[in-house]
Amino acid sequence: MRIGAQLAQGEVSDDFRNMSEELFNSLTSSLSDTDILIVHNAVTLHKNLALTAALKMIADQSRPRLLAWCHDFAWQDALYTPDLHPGYPWDLLKTPWEGVAYVAVSEHRQIRLAELLNIQPDLIQVVQPGVDATRFLSLSPLGEKFINQTQLFDSEPIILLPARITRRKNIEFAIQVIAHLKKINPQVALIITGPPGPHNPKNIEYLQSLLEMRASLQLVPNIHFIYQLNGVDKIFNAPDDFIAELYRISDLVLFPSFREGFGIPVLEAGLARIPIFAADIPPVRESSAGMINLFDPHGEAKPVAEMIAEHLKTDQYYQFHRHVLSGFTWQSIVENKIIPLLEGSTTQ
């Protein structure tokens, strides 16, 4: 703080030089086995100029290679410019360092940084910050396990069928819908939440027919039975909290039942604020009050798939949701931007 106060007055003291040297020696020792050093803001912001000076000495050695991750630029901020002065060390904040790879957090910042350093914008990599979808959506370890096992966030759209596996749930219709929808959206996913119904032995036969249909239509990667989450030989009963998570991560609900006493999933979808495409049967009409998408559960599956596809094509909330998942989660940023950036840095 004392050295910072001196620098704010334009004084470059022996204390500053000694501290820079001390930091350089300490960092050089600590980083002896390091290939890449990611530096956040210290190359363009004046909050610790002794550190900036030490980092410049490290950059001049060319090892480790520096990645300058830049959010804030002191020389372009009216709040900070009164503390800046001509010459060393302040000019380090606006001079491109040889051998250092610059990263900006947005295209806007890329342009501003290029202006500051007087270099071409394409010499600066843009890596936007991301969001942790698992954490933000409050997913449990079970939910995270399911998403990782199925690579669900790579799927689009994600369709939820909240039902036990019994014939009256008309799950074969949903599978046919997915078969048609896959021709339009190859990465479509269907999640069937329930286990086989426990009160009728014929439900096991029904389940087997569904698994055979899934295989024959080449939909094994697209259709996920939650009851198999712990393996095909162990029936898994999903807890209510996990079902609620599935609503939060799904893009729509598909509910093709032939018969229902009432149809609670329609209400759950309403609470989750996601679209629902459901069978046009009296209990569903009663609970939905004409505010959902209805279809004939005895009809053809293809028109339902086309109705879903048309909805997704015009739904801006869905489109933006997919935009975020594909480009702005930390997983996608690490895989598509940060790892290539690090690999490129090791070869330069």
C-alpha positions in Angstrom: 0.0 0.0 0.0 2.9 2.4 0.8 4.5 1.7 -2.6 1.2 2.1 -4.3 0.7 5.5 -2.7 4.2 6.5 -4.0 3.4 5.3 -7.5 0.1 7.2 -7.5 2.2 10.4 -7.0 4.5 9.4 -9.9 7.4 8.2 -7.6 9.3 5.1 -8.7 11.2 4.3 -5.5 13.9 1.8 -4.6 11.3 0.1 -2.5 9.3 -0.5 -5.7 12.4 -1.9 -7.6 13.3 -4.1 -4.6 9.8 -5.5 -4.3 9.6 -6.2 -8.1 13.0 -8.1 -7.9 11.8 -10.0 -4.9 8.6 -11.0 -6.6 10.5 -12.0 -9.7 12.8 -14.3 -7.8 10.0 -15.9 -5.8 7.9 -16.5 -8.9 10.8 -17.8 -10.9 11.4 -20.4 -8.2 7.8 -21.3 -7.8 7.2 -21.6 -11.5 10.2 -23.6 -12.4 8.1 -26.6 -13.6 5.4 -24.5 -15.1 4.8 -24.3 -18.9 1.9 -21.8 -19.0 1.1 -19.0 -16.5 -2.4 -17.5 -16.8 -2.3 -13.9 -15.5 -5.6 -12.2 -14.7 -5.6 -8.4 -15.2 -2.1 -7.7 -13.8 -0.8 -7.0 -17.3 -3.3 -4.2 -18.0 -4.4 -3.0 -14.6 -2.3 -1.0 -12.1 -3.4 -2.4 -8.8 0.0 -4.1 -8.2 2.6 -2.6 -10.5 5.4 -4.4 -8.7 3.8 -7.7 -9.7 3.3 -6.4 -13.2 7.0 -5.5 -13.4 8.0 -8.9 -12.1 5.7 -10.6 -14.6 7.3 -8.6 -17.4 10.7 -9.9 -16.4 9.3 -13.4 -16.5 7.8 -12.8 -19.9 11.2 -11.6 -21.2 12.6 -15.0 -20.2 10.0 -16.8 -22.4 9.3 -19.5 -19.8 6.8 -20.0 -18.5 4.8 -18.6 -21.4 2.3 -16.0 -20.2 -1.4 -15.9 -21.1 -2.6 -12.4 -20.2 -6.4 -12.7 -19.4 -7.7 -9.2 -19.6 -10.9 -7.8 -18.2 -10.0 -4.3 -17.2 -7.6 -1.7 -18.8 -6.3 1.1 -16.5 -5.3 3.4 -19.3 -8.9 3.4 -20.7 -10.7 3.9 -17.4 -11.3 7.5 -16.3 -11.4 6.3 -12.7 -7.8 5.1 -12.9 -6.0 7.5 -15.2 -5.3 10.1 -12.5 -3.1 7.5 -10.8 -1.1 6.8 -14.0 2.0 8.6 -15.3 4.2 8.6 -18.4 7.1 6.1 -18.5 8.0 3.0 -16.5 6.2 1.1 -15.0 2.9 2.5 -16.1 3.7 2.1 -19.8 3.8 -1.7 -19.2 0.0 -1.5 -19.0 -0.4 -0.3 -22.6 2.6 -1.9 -24.4 2.3 -5.3 -26.0 4.6 -7.8 -24.4 6.6 -9.9 -26.8 5.8 -13.6 -26.6 2.7 -13.1 -24.5 -0.7 -14.3 -25.7 -3.5 -11.9 -24.9 -7.0 -13.0 -24.1 -10.1 -10.7 -23.9 -13.4 -11.7 -22.3 -15.6 -10.3 -25.0 -15.4 -9.0 -28.6 -15.9 -5.5 -27.3 -13.0 -5.9 -24.9 -10.9 -7.4 -27.7 -11.4 -4.2 -29.8 -10.6 -2.0 -26.9 -7.5 -3.9 -25.9 -6.3 -3.8 -29.6 -6.7 -0.1 -29.5 -4.8 0.2 -26.2 -1.9 -2.0 -27.4 -2.0 -0.7 -31.0 -2.2 -4.2 -32.5 -4.6 -6.0 -34.7 -7.7 -7.4 -32.9 -7.2 -10.9 -34.4 -4.0 -11.2 -32.4 -6.2 -11.3 -29.3 -8.1 -14.4 -28.5 -11.7 -14.0 -27.2 -12.7 -16.4 -24.4 -16.0 -15.3 -22.8 -16.7 -16.2 -19.2 -19.1 -19.1 -18.7 -21.8 -20.3 -16.4 -21.8 -23.6 -14.4 -25.1 -25.1 -15.5 -25.0 -27.9 -12.9 -24.5 -25.5 -10.1 -26.9 -22.8 -11.3 -29.7 -25.3 -11.8 -29.1 -26.7 -8.3 -28.6 -30.2 -9.7 -27.9 -33.0 -7.1 -25.0 -35.5 -7.5 -27.7 -37.8 -8.9 -28.7 -35.3 -11.5 -25.1 -34.6 -12.4 -24.4 -38.3 -12.7 -27.3 -38.7 -15.1 -26.3 -35.8 -17.3 -22.7 -37.0 -17.5 -23.7 -40.5 -18.3 -26.0 -39.5 -21.1 -24.1 -36.4 -22.2 -27.5 -34.8 -22.0 -26.5 -31.2 -22.4 -25.3 -32.1 -25.9 -28.8 -33.1 -26.7 -31.4 -30.9 -28.3 -34.2 -30.8 -27.6 -34.5 -32.6 -24.3 -38.0 -34.0 -24.0 -39.4 -35.3 -20.7 -42.1 -38.1 -20.4 -43.0 -38.3 -16.7 -44.8 -41.6 -16.4 -44.5 -45.1 -15.2 -44.0 -47.8 -17.9 -47.6 -49.1 -18.4 -49.5 -49.6 -21.6 -52.0 -46.8 -20.9 -49.2 -44.3 -20.9 -48.8 -44.9 -24.7 -45.0 -44.7 -24.5 -44.7 -46.4 -27.9 -46.3 -43.3 -29.4 -43.7 -41.1 -27.8 -40.9 -43.3 -29.3 -42.4 -43.0 -32.7 -42.6 -39.2 -32.3 -38.9 -39.2 -31.4 -38.1 -41.3 -34.5 -39.7 -38.7 -36.7 -38.3 -35.8 -34.8 -34.8 -37.2 -35.0 -34.9 -36.6 -38.8 -35.3 -32.9 -38.0 -33.3 -32.7 -34.8 -30.7 -35.6 -34.8 -29.6 -34.9 -31.2 -33.1 -35.1 -29.7 -33.4 -36.9 -26.3 -36.4 -38.4 -24.6 -36.3 -39.1 -20.9 -38.8 -41.6 -19.5 -39.0 -41.1 -15.7 -40.8 -44.1 -14.3 -40.0 -47.8 -13.7 -42.4 -50.6 -15.0 -45.7 -50.4 -13.2 -45.6 -52.8 -10.2 -49.2 -54.0 -10.3 -49.3 -55.9 -13.6 -46.8 -58.6 -14.6 -47.5 -57.8 -18.3 -45.8 -54.4 -17.8 -42.4 -56.2 -18.0 -43.5 -57.5 -21.4 -44.5 -54.0 -22.4 -41.2 -52.7 -21.3 -39.4 -55.3 -23.4 -41.4 -54.3 -26.5 -40.4 -50.7 -25.9 -36.7 -51.6 -25.6 -37.0 -53.6 -28.9 -38.8 -50.7 -30.6 -36.1 -48.3 -29.4 -33.4 -50.6 -30.8 -35.1 -51.3 -34.1 -35.6 -47.5 -34.8 -31.9 -46.9 -33.9 -32.9 -44.6 -31.0 -30.8 -46.2 -28.2 -28.6 -43.0 -27.9 -31.7 -40.8 -27.9 -34.1 -42.4 -25.5 -33.2 -42.8 -21.8 -35.1 -44.9 -19.3 -34.4 -43.5 -15.8 -35.2 -46.9 -14.2 -31.9 -48.1 -15.7 -29.8 -45.4 -14.1 -28.1 -47.9 -11.8 -27.8 -50.6 -14.5 -30.2 -52.7 -16.5 -30.5 -55.3 -13.8 -31.4 -52.9 -11.0 -34.7 -51.1 -11.1 -34.2 -47.5 -10.0 -37.1 -45.5 -8.5 -36.4 -41.8 -9.1 -37.0 -39.6 -6.0 -39.3 -36.6 -6.4 -36.4 -34.1 -6.1 -34.7 -35.8 -9.0 -37.9 -35.7 -11.1 -38.1 -31.9 -10.4 -34.5 -31.5 -11.6 -35.5 -33.3 -14.9 -38.2 -30.7 -15.4 -35.7 -27.9 -14.9 -33.3 -29.3 -17.5 -35.9 -30.3 -20.1 -37.1 -28.2 -23.0 -40.7 -29.6 -23.1 -42.9 -32.4 -21.8 -44.5 -35.0 -24.0 -47.5 -36.7 -22.3 -49.3 -39.1 -24.7 -51.4 -41.1 -22.3 -54.6 -42.9 -23.4 -56.2 -42.5 -20.0 -55.5 -40.5 -16.8 -57.4 -39.9 -13.6 -56.2 -36.3 -13.7 -52.7 -35.8 -15.1 -50.4 -34.2 -12.5 -47.5 -33.9 -15.0 -49.5 -31.2 -16.8 -49.5 -29.1 -13.6 -45.8 -29.9 -12.9 -44.9 -28.7 -16.4 -46.8 -25.5 -15.7 -44.9 -24.9 -12.4 -41.6 -25.6 -14.3 -42.7 -23.1 -17.0 -41.9 -25.5 -19.9 -44.2 -26.2 -22.9 -46.3 -29.4 -22.8 -47.5 -31.5 -25.7 -50.2 -33.8 -24.4 -52.9 -36.2 -25.4 -56.3 -34.6 -26.0 -58.2 -36.5 -23.3 -60.8 -35.1 -20.8 -58.6 -34.9 -17.6 -55.8 -33.1 -19.5 -58.3 -30.7 -21.1 -59.7 -30.0 -17.6 -56.3 -29.4 -15.9 -54.7 -27.4 -18.8 -57.7 -25.0 -19.4 -56.8 -24.9 -23.1 -53.3 -23.5 -22.6 -51.2 -26.4 -23.8 -50.6 -28.2 -27.1 -53.0 -31.1 -27.6 -53.0 -34.1 -30.0 -54.9 -37.3 -30.7 -53.1 -40.1 -28.8 -54.7 -42.6 -31.3 -53.4 -40.6 -34.3 -50.2 -40.4 -36.3 -46.9 -39.6 -34.6 -45.4 -37.6 -37.5 -47.7 -34.6 -37.2 -46.9 -34.4 -33.5 -43.2 -34.4 -34.3 -43.7 -31.7 -36.8 -45.7 -29.6 -34.3 -42.9 -29.9 -31.8 -40.3 -29.0 -34.4 -42.2 -25.9 -35.5 -42.6 -24.8 -31.9 -38.9 -25.1 -31.3 -38.1 -23.2 -34.4 -40.0 -20.2 -33.3 -39.4 -20.3 -29.5 -36.8 -17.7 -28.7 -36.5 -18.9 -25.1 -35.6 -22.4 -26.4 -33.2 -21.0 -29.0 -31.4 -18.8 -26.5 -31.3 -21.6 -23.9 -29.5 -23.8 -26.5 -27.2 -20.9 -27.4 -26.1 -20.7 -23.8 -25.7 -24.4 -23.3 -23.7 -24.9 -26.5 -21.4 -21.9 -26.1 -21.4 -20.5 -22.6 -21.1 -23.3 -20.1 -17.7 -23.8 -18.6 -17.6 -27.3 -20.0 -18.1 -26.1 -23.6 -15.7 -23.2 -23.1 -13.0 -25.4 -21.6 -13.4 -28.0 -24.4 -13.7 -25.6 -27.4 -11.6 -22.6 -26.4 -9.4 -23.0 -23.3 -7.8 -26.4 -24.1 -7.0 -25.4 -27.7 -5.6 -22.1 -26.4 -3.3 -23.9 -23.9 -2.2 -26.4 -26.5 -1.4 -23.7 -28.9 0.6 -21.8 -26.2 2.8 -24.8 -25.5 3.9 -25.0 -29.1 4.8 -21.3 -29.6 
